[in-house]
């Protein structure tokens, strides 16, 4: 086998490091990590959620529906997909305090 770089469509998310990803159904979700500000060049933690349709190879920046206060910006964490279609984020740095259940994305929240 060999590595290939497929052509993707849509708005490609900004480059990042120390992010986490999980597959839910036919979508790859990428959460957080460290990104670089285009103007100041400062490295900052991110709370962005991007998704890639694995069937059409189209990227989109996810917007939680219904609106909710999502997980805090973090890097160096892990993401796990759940059988009910949800995703849990575990660990990572960047927040001053964390409640034990913080980071759980409920199954009734969808990302479009």
C-alpha positions in Angstrom: 0.0 0.0 0.0 0.9 3.6 -0.3 -0.3 6.9 1.2 -2.4 9.1 -1.0 -3.7 12.7 -0.5 -7.4 12.7 -1.7 -9.0 15.8 -3.1 -11.4 17.3 -0.5 -14.0 20.0 -0.9 -15.5 22.7 1.3 -13.8 24.9 3.8 -10.7 23.1 5.0 -10.2 23.8 8.7 -7.1 25.7 9.8 -3.9 23.6 10.5 -3.7 22.5 14.1 -1.7 20.3 16.4 -2.6 18.2 19.5 -6.3 17.9 18.4 -8.6 14.8 18.6 -10.8 13.1 16.1 -13.5 10.5 16.1 -15.7 8.9 13.4 -19.4 9.0 14.0 -21.4 7.3 11.2 -19.9 8.5 7.9 -18.4 11.7 9.4 -15.0 12.4 10.8 -15.2 15.0 13.6 -12.0 17.0 14.6 -12.1 18.9 17.8 -9.8 21.5 19.4 -6.1 21.4 19.3 -3.6 24.2 19.0 -3.9 26.7 16.1 -1.9 29.7 15.1 -3.4 33.2 14.9 -3.0 34.4 11.3 -2.1 38.0 12.4 -0.3 37.8 15.7 1.2 34.3 15.0 0.4 33.4 18.6 -0.4 29.7 19.4 -3.8 29.3 21.1 -6.0 26.4 22.2 -9.1 25.9 20.0 -12.7 24.8 20.6 -13.5 24.5 16.8 -15.3 21.5 15.5 -14.8 20.5 11.9 -16.2 17.5 10.2 -15.4 15.7 7.0 -18.0 13.7 5.2 -16.3 10.4 4.4 -18.7 9.7 1.5 -18.3 13.1 -0.3 -14.9 14.2 1.2 -16.5 17.6 2.0 -15.3 19.6 5.0 -17.6 21.8 7.0 -17.2 23.8 10.2 -19.7 22.4 12.6 -22.2 24.6 14.4 -23.9 22.9 17.4 -27.7 22.8 17.0 -29.5 23.5 19.3 -27.1 26.3 20.5 -25.2 25.2 23.6 -22.0 26.1 25.5 -19.7 23.5 24.1 -16.6 22.0 25.6 -13.8 24.5 26.5 -10.9 25.0 24.1 -8.3 22.3 24.7 -5.3 20.4 23.3 -3.7 17.1 24.0 -7.0 15.4 24.6 -8.7 12.3 23.3 -12.1 11.8 21.6 -14.2 8.7 21.7 -17.4 8.1 19.6 -20.3 6.4 21.4 -22.7 3.8 20.0 -25.6 6.3 20.3 -23.9 8.8 17.9 -22.4 11.0 20.6 -18.8 11.9 21.3 -16.9 12.3 24.5 -13.8 14.4 24.9 -11.4 13.3 27.7 -8.5 15.3 29.2 -6.4 17.9 27.6 -5.0 21.2 28.7 -6.0 24.9 28.6 -8.9 25.3 31.1 -8.4 26.4 34.7 -11.0 23.9 36.1 -12.9 21.0 34.7 -16.0 19.2 36.0 -15.8 15.4 35.8 -18.5 15.2 33.1 -17.3 18.3 31.2 -16.6 17.5 27.6 -19.4 15.0 27.0 -21.4 15.9 23.9 -24.9 14.6 24.4 -26.4 12.4 21.7 -29.3 14.8 21.1 -26.9 17.5 19.9 -26.2 17.5 16.2 -23.6 19.2 14.2 -24.5 20.5 10.8 
